[in-house]
Amino acid sequence: MGVLSLIRDVTTLISFLIAIASGTAGILLLGNTGGLIMMAIAATGLMYAAGRSYRTLMVRRRHETNEQVRQLKAELQASRNRHQKYVGAVTRLIDRQSLLYDEELEVTVLVGEDDEGDEVIERHVTTPTPFLPYRSMRPLSPRDVGRWLSYEDLDLQVKVENGETANLTVLPLFESGNTVRILVLFEPPVANTFAWTLRYRPTGLWAPLRRDGIDWLAWDARTPLGNSNESTYTRLSMHFIFPTRSAVPTVRERGGRGLVTQDSGSHEIHWREKRPSGTRYVWDLAIPGGLH
């Protein structure tokens, strides 16, 4: 398993560097700032792979002496510290470029009958202003997985809708506890409105809902810079689909924002906001009696 993990990390790194290289021509349109960003991103990729490789080595050598284990732990921590510095720099650079697009977002949340059935589908209709080379995102992830959540755990799949010419490459930017941040590269940088879908499986996302019958979901509609009342979204929709064998569920936005629609007895609930404000939306979900 250790060798396979190491091969996977090397493959991820190679893919990362190829994507960086193939997008260079378009990115150069950004000028010096774009070049610095791409250099920082490449460095982050190197540090990401290094950190993952150290983690793999830790697993492979778990039966070695305590002194060797302590040394490996120290090396791993040093690698993480260096990686976090690069991540911080790249994140700040990316966030400063955060207003290069407007977007209509439609999120479909599938509540599984078990942890493996949880799934999220994000459909983005993106309008660059004036063009978009890349963007970063935080996929929805479970809050109480009790373990380190990795990029591979999400099984991310990206697809450009028919008729679009852009190629999308999704790469891991960083992992921290139960949070994964990804980088989406548009090759070549896009200049016209286009539609694309991100699909992933956050295993155990709705474990508390199945167990306790109540849970919540948050989505930050502010710009990545976090400015109040400023949003890149022109429309935001959430579709919650529950197992049909559960009791009739309910969903409400905690601040009373948006419009909720649900047919009588339906296990599908839809929420829409035509002009999202730059704020954090929170939805409270309930299934009477939970799902056992």
N, C-alpha and C positions, 0 to 999 in steps of 0.2 A: 504493500500500500504506500510506503514511503517513497519508493522509486517512482510510482505512478504519479504521486502528488508533485514530486520534483519535476517530472516531465511536463505535467500540466502547467506548473509555474513558468517554466522556460518557454512553453508554447504561448502562454499569455503574454509574456514579455516580447517575444518575437512579433506577435500580432500587433501589439501596442506600437512597436517601433515602425512596422510596415505601414500602419495606419497614419502615423505621424508623417512619415516620408511621403506617402501618396497624397496627403493633403497640403503639402508645403506650398505648391504653386498657388493654390487659392488663398492660403493663409497669408502669403506675402502681401496680398492686397491690404492687409491690416497695417502694414508698416512695421516700424521697430517694435511697437508694443506687442503686435501679433507674434513676431519672432521670439521675443522674450517669453511670452506665454507658452509657446510650443516647446521651447527649450526647457522651461520649468516643468511642463507636463511630461516630457520625456524623462527628466530626472526623477519625477515622482514615480513613473513606471518602473524605473530601475530600482528605486528604493522599495516599492511595493513588492516586486519580485524577490528582492533580497530578504525582506521581512518574512514573506511566505516560505522561502527556502529555509530560513533559520527555524521556522516553526516545524517544518517537515523533519529537519535534522533532530530537533528536540524529541519528536515522536520516535524516530528510528533509534535514538540512543538512550531511551528511557531506562534501560537496564544497566547502563554504565555507572561508574562510581559517582558518589555524591559530589566530589570535586569537579569532575567533568560536567556534571549537570549544572552546578553553580556557575561554571565558566560559560556554558552555553546560554544560561539564563541572562547573564550579564551582557553577552554579545547580542542576544535578542532584544534586550531592553535598550541598548545603545542604538541598535538598528531602528527600533520603533521611534526613539527620540529624534533621530535624524529624519526619518520618514515624516513625522509630524511637522517638522520645520518646513519641509518641502510642501507638504499638504497645505499648511497655513498660507504659504506664499502663493501657491497656485490658486487656492480658493479665493484669496483676495483679488488676484488678477482676473479670474473668471467673473466674479461678482461685479466687478467694475464694468464689465461688458454686458451686464444683465439686461439692459434695455434695448437690445438689438432685435426685438421681436414683439409682436402681439399674438395672443393665442386663445382659441376656443378649446376647452378641455372637457372631455366626457370620460368619467371613470366608472367602470362597472366592477362592483365588488361581489364576488361569489362566496357566500358563506357555506363551507363544506359540511358534510355530515360528520367528518372527522378532520384531524389536522392536515392530512394530505390533500384534502379537497379544497382548501382555501386557495383562492386565485384572484388576481387583480388584472384588469385590462384597461389601459389608458389610451384613449384615442385623442391625438393632438392634431389640430388644424392650425398650423403655424404660419404667420405672416412676417417675414424678415423686414427690418427697417434700418438700413436698406438691404443688408444681406447677413446671413448667419453661418459662421464656420463651425461652431460647437456650442454646447451648453452642458451644465451639470444638473443632476437631479438626485433626490433621495427617494427611492421606492418605499412604499409602505412596508413596514416590517413589524413582527410581533414584539410586544413589550416585555413579555415574561418567558422567553424561550429557555432561560437558565443556562445558556451556553453562548459562546462567541458565534455571531451570525456572519457567514462569509458571502462573498459575491456569488460563488458557485451554488450556494444553498438556494438562491432565488430562481435559478434556471431561467434567466432573462432571455426573452426573444423579442426582436424588433423587426418590424415589417413596414415598408413603404407601400402605400396604396397604389393600385394599378394606374399606369399612365405617368407616374412620377419618375424623374430621371436621377434623383439624388440617391447615393448609397449611404447607409447609416452604419457606423461602427460603434458598438457599446463596449466600454472598457471600465474596469474598476479604478476608482480614484482613491478611496480609502475605506477601511473598515474600522469600526470602533464600537465594541460591545454588541448591541443589537441594531446598530445603524450602519448602513452601507451607502456610500455616495458614488455615483457613476458619472462617467463622462460620455456624452454622445457627440461623435464627430460626424459632420455633414460633408460628404465628399462628392463633388466639389461643394464649396459653400453655396447655400441656396439663396436665391434672390426673389423668388416668387412664392405665393401661398401654396403650401403643400400639406398633405395629410399623412400621418404615420401612426403606428400602433406599437405600444410597449406592453408586453404580456409577461407576467411572472407569478411565481408560486411562493408566497410568504408562509411557509408551513407553520401552522399553529397560530395564525393571526387572530382567529376567532375562538381560541380555546377558552378564554374566560366567558364568552357569550354562551358557548355550549354548556359550560359547567355551571355558571351562576345565573344565566338568563339575562344578564345586563352587561353592556360594554360600551365603549365609545371610540370614535375615530376622529382624528384632527387632520386638517389640511391648511397649510399656510398659503394664503393667496397674495401675500405681500411680495414685492420684488425680492430677489436674493439679498439685496442690501438691507432689507427689513424696514424700509421707510413706511410710515403709517399712511394710510389712504392712497397708496400708490401700488398698482397692480398691473402685471402684464396680461392678465386674463380679461378678455372681452365677454366671455360666457363660461359658466362653470356648471356642470351637471354631474350628479352622482346617482348611480343606479345600484340599489341593494337587492340582491337575489338570495332568498333564504331556502333551505330545504323544505320541500312540500310536506314532509311528515311532521314538521314542527307545528306548534301552536301559531296562530296568526301573529306576526311580529309587528313592532312599531318602530318608527324612526322619527326623531325630531332634532332640528338644529338648535343648539343650546341658546343662541341669541335671538331665536325667532326669525332669522333671516331666510330668504328664499321661499320657494313654493314646493310643498310636498303633495304628491298625488299617489293614491293607492286605491285600487278597486276593492270593493267589499270582499273580505275573506282572502284577498290576494297575498301571495308570498313575495311579490315584487313591489318595491317602493322606490319612487323616483323623486329626486329633489333637484330644483333648478334655480339658478340665479343669473338673470340676464346681464347685469352689470356688476360683477363682483367688486367689493370694496377691498382695499388693501388691509386685510385683517386675517385673523386665524379663525377658521370655521371649525366647529366641533359638533359632531352628531352623536346623539345618545341612541343606542339600539337596545331593544328588549325583545326577548322571547319568553313568554310566561312559562315557567317551569324548566327553562333551559332545553338542552337537547342531549339526551343520554342514549 
